[in-house]
Amino acid sequence: MTQITMTGATVEEAVAAALAELKISKEKSEVTVIDEGKKGFLGLIGSRPAKVLVKKRIDAIEEVDRYIKDVTSHMGLEVVTKIQKKGKIVIFELQSEKVALLIGKRGQTLNSLQYLAQLVANQHSEQFLTVMLDAENYRQRRQETLEQLAKKMADQAVRTGRSVKLEPMPSYERKIIHNALTGRRDIETNSEGAEPHRYLMIQAKKNKKESSVFK
């Protein structure tokens, strides 16, 4: 039961009865007063009870947790979640006996699930939340791999003089590449394409002497 209509002698009594029935606190509810009621003459003649509609307020994090477990269950996976909230960032640590299937090739399954979980979170949250999904420290290992890839592809772009196109990545992975190459003055990076297929281009910067030849 997620909502209930309740009557009482007063609005306060009706709300209290509804909260007790839903087994939630007032902070986790949304109250709509349908009728404030009316006190009759001598408390009897012409009296009318107060009437309220009380709904459970959906917790975005709980909803995401439920969504993740529902989706992975349909994948044939039994997943245990450990949730950590840091300001507007919510990290879900996922544990499963079939963790490789959960992560997928180059994290594609985990990234897709994270993208959908992000949408679910912000359907129900009053403030924007960033949802991160991790499994067996995959994100840290992936960061190290991306940093190595960034250097390798940047060197290739400078050596060949040709732009290098990387595979589509979520925004936080593209940011890892950007950050890894921030100190390089011989290349520049740009994001192109549309989400969720947005990708990075790495290209060598032309020095002033070279560029002036073509003016």
C-alpha positions as CSV (number, residue, x, y, z in Angstrom):
1,M,0.0,0.0,0.0
2,T,1.5,3.3,-1.1
3,Q,-1.4,5.7,-0.3
4,I,-4.6,5.8,1.8
5,T,-7.6,8.1,2.3
6,M,-8.5,8.5,5.9
7,T,-11.1,10.4,7.9
8,G,-11.0,11.7,11.5
9,A,-12.5,14.2,13.9
10,T,-9.7,16.6,12.8
11,V,-7.1,16.8,10.0
12,E,-4.4,15.9,12.5
13,E,-6.3,12.8,13.7
14,A,-6.9,11.7,10.1
15,V,-3.3,12.1,9.2
16,A,-2.1,10.3,12.3
17,A,-4.4,7.4,11.5
18,A,-3.2,7.2,7.9
19,L,0.5,7.3,8.9
20,A,-0.2,4.4,11.4
21,E,-1.9,2.4,8.6
22,L,1.0,3.0,6.1
23,K,3.6,2.5,8.9
24,I,5.6,5.5,8.0
25,S,6.6,8.8,9.6
26,K,5.2,12.2,8.6
27,E,8.6,13.1,7.1
28,K,8.2,10.2,4.6
29,S,4.7,11.2,3.5
30,E,2.8,13.6,1.3
31,V,-0.5,14.9,2.7
32,T,-3.4,16.3,0.8
33,V,-6.3,17.7,2.8
34,I,-9.5,16.7,0.9
35,D,-11.9,18.2,3.5
36,E,-11.0,20.1,6.7
37,G,-14.2,18.9,8.3
38,K,-16.7,20.9,10.2
39,K,-17.7,21.0,13.9
40,G,-21.4,20.9,14.3
41,F,-23.7,22.5,16.9
42,L,-22.8,21.1,20.3
43,G,-20.4,18.8,18.4
44,L,-23.3,16.8,16.9
45,I,-25.6,18.5,14.5
46,G,-24.1,19.4,11.1
47,S,-20.7,18.0,11.9
48,R,-18.5,16.6,9.2
49,P,-15.3,14.6,9.6
50,A,-12.0,15.7,8.2
51,K,-10.7,13.8,5.2
52,V,-7.1,13.4,4.0
53,L,-5.1,11.6,1.3
54,V,-1.7,10.4,2.5
55,K,0.9,9.0,0.1
56,K,4.3,7.4,0.9
57,R,7.0,9.7,-0.4
58,I,9.2,7.7,-2.7
59,D,12.9,7.5,-1.6
60,A,15.0,7.8,-4.8
61,I,17.9,5.7,-3.4
62,E,15.5,2.9,-2.3
63,E,13.8,3.1,-5.7
64,V,17.2,2.7,-7.5
65,D,18.2,-0.2,-5.2
66,R,14.9,-1.9,-6.0
67,Y,15.3,-1.2,-9.7
68,I,18.9,-2.6,-9.8
69,K,17.9,-5.8,-8.1
70,D,14.8,-6.2,-10.3
71,V,16.8,-5.8,-13.6
72,T,19.7,-8.1,-12.5
73,S,17.2,-10.7,-11.3
74,H,15.8,-10.8,-14.8
75,M,19.4,-11.3,-16.0
76,G,19.6,-14.4,-13.8
77,L,21.9,-12.7,-11.3
78,E,21.5,-12.5,-7.5
79,V,23.0,-9.2,-6.4
80,V,23.7,-7.8,-3.0
81,T,24.1,-4.0,-2.8
82,K,26.1,-1.8,-0.4
83,I,25.1,1.8,-0.7
84,Q,27.2,4.9,0.2
85,K,26.1,8.5,-0.2
86,K,28.6,11.3,-0.5
87,G,26.6,14.6,-0.9
88,K,24.9,14.3,-4.3
89,I,26.8,11.2,-5.3
90,V,25.3,7.8,-4.5
91,I,27.6,4.8,-4.9
92,F,26.2,1.3,-5.2
93,E,28.7,-1.5,-4.6
94,L,27.4,-4.6,-6.3
95,Q,28.3,-8.1,-5.2
96,S,27.5,-11.2,-7.2
97,E,28.8,-14.7,-7.9
98,K,28.6,-13.9,-11.6
99,V,30.4,-10.6,-11.4
100,A,31.9,-10.9,-14.9
101,L,28.5,-11.1,-16.4
102,L,27.4,-8.1,-14.3
103,I,30.3,-6.0,-15.5
104,G,30.3,-7.1,-19.2
105,K,32.9,-6.4,-21.8
106,R,34.8,-3.2,-21.0
107,G,32.1,-2.5,-18.4
108,Q,29.4,-2.1,-21.0
109,T,26.7,-3.9,-18.9
110,L,27.6,-2.1,-15.7
111,N,27.6,1.2,-17.6
112,S,24.3,0.6,-19.2
113,L,22.8,-0.4,-15.8
114,Q,24.3,2.7,-14.3
115,Y,22.8,5.0,-17.0
116,L,19.3,3.6,-16.4
117,A,19.8,3.8,-12.6
118,Q,20.7,7.4,-13.0
119,L,17.4,8.1,-14.9
120,V,15.4,6.3,-12.2
121,A,17.1,8.3,-9.4
122,N,16.3,11.6,-10.9
123,Q,12.7,10.8,-11.6
124,H,12.1,10.6,-7.9
125,S,14.7,12.9,-6.4
126,E,14.1,16.6,-5.6
127,Q,17.7,17.4,-6.3
128,F,20.0,16.0,-9.0
129,L,21.8,12.9,-7.9
130,T,24.8,11.2,-9.6
131,V,24.6,7.4,-9.4
132,M,27.8,5.3,-9.6
133,L,27.7,1.5,-9.9
134,D,30.8,-0.5,-9.0
135,A,31.7,-4.2,-8.7
136,E,34.9,-5.7,-7.3
137,N,36.7,-2.4,-7.6
138,Y,36.1,-2.3,-11.4
139,R,36.0,1.5,-11.5
140,Q,39.5,1.9,-10.0
141,R,40.9,-0.7,-12.4
142,R,39.1,0.9,-15.3
143,Q,40.5,4.3,-14.4
144,E,44.1,3.0,-14.4
145,T,43.4,1.4,-17.8
146,L,42.0,4.6,-19.2
147,E,44.9,6.7,-18.0
148,Q,47.3,4.3,-19.8
149,L,45.1,4.4,-22.9
150,A,45.0,8.2,-22.9
151,K,48.8,8.4,-22.9
152,K,49.2,5.8,-25.6
153,M,46.6,7.4,-27.9
154,A,47.9,10.9,-27.3
155,D,51.4,9.7,-28.3
156,Q,49.9,8.1,-31.4
157,A,48.1,11.3,-32.4
158,V,51.4,13.3,-32.1
159,R,53.5,10.7,-33.9
160,T,51.1,10.3,-36.9
161,G,49.6,13.8,-37.0
162,R,46.2,12.2,-37.2
163,S,43.2,12.5,-34.9
164,V,42.5,9.5,-32.8
165,K,38.9,8.5,-32.1
166,L,38.2,6.6,-28.9
167,E,35.3,4.3,-28.3
168,P,32.0,5.7,-26.8
169,M,32.3,6.2,-23.0
170,P,30.1,7.6,-20.3
171,S,30.9,11.2,-19.2
172,Y,32.9,10.3,-16.1
173,E,35.2,8.0,-18.2
174,R,35.7,10.8,-20.8
175,K,36.6,13.1,-17.9
176,I,39.3,10.6,-16.8
177,I,40.8,10.9,-20.2
178,H,40.6,14.7,-20.2
179,N,42.2,14.9,-16.7
180,A,45.0,12.4,-17.7
181,L,46.0,14.6,-20.6
182,T,45.5,18.0,-19.0
183,G,49.2,18.6,-18.6
184,R,49.9,17.8,-22.3
185,R,50.4,21.0,-24.4
186,D,51.0,19.0,-27.6
187,I,47.5,17.6,-27.9
188,E,43.8,18.6,-27.3
189,T,40.7,16.5,-26.6
190,N,37.2,17.1,-27.6
191,S,33.9,15.2,-26.9
192,E,31.7,14.5,-30.0
193,G,28.5,12.7,-30.7
194,A,25.3,12.3,-28.6
195,E,24.8,10.4,-25.3
196,P,25.0,7.5,-24.7
197,H,27.3,7.2,-27.7
198,R,29.4,10.3,-27.1
199,Y,33.1,9.7,-27.6
200,L,36.5,11.5,-27.4
201,M,38.7,12.7,-30.2
202,I,42.4,13.3,-29.5
203,Q,44.4,15.4,-31.9
204,A,47.9,17.0,-32.0
205,K,48.0,20.7,-31.7
206,K,49.6,22.5,-34.6
207,N,52.4,24.8,-33.6
208,K,52.3,28.4,-34.6
209,K,55.0,28.0,-37.2
210,E,53.2,25.2,-39.0
211,S,49.8,26.9,-38.9
212,S,51.2,30.2,-40.3
213,V,52.3,28.3,-43.5
214,F,48.7,27.6,-44.4
215,K,47.3,31.1,-43.8
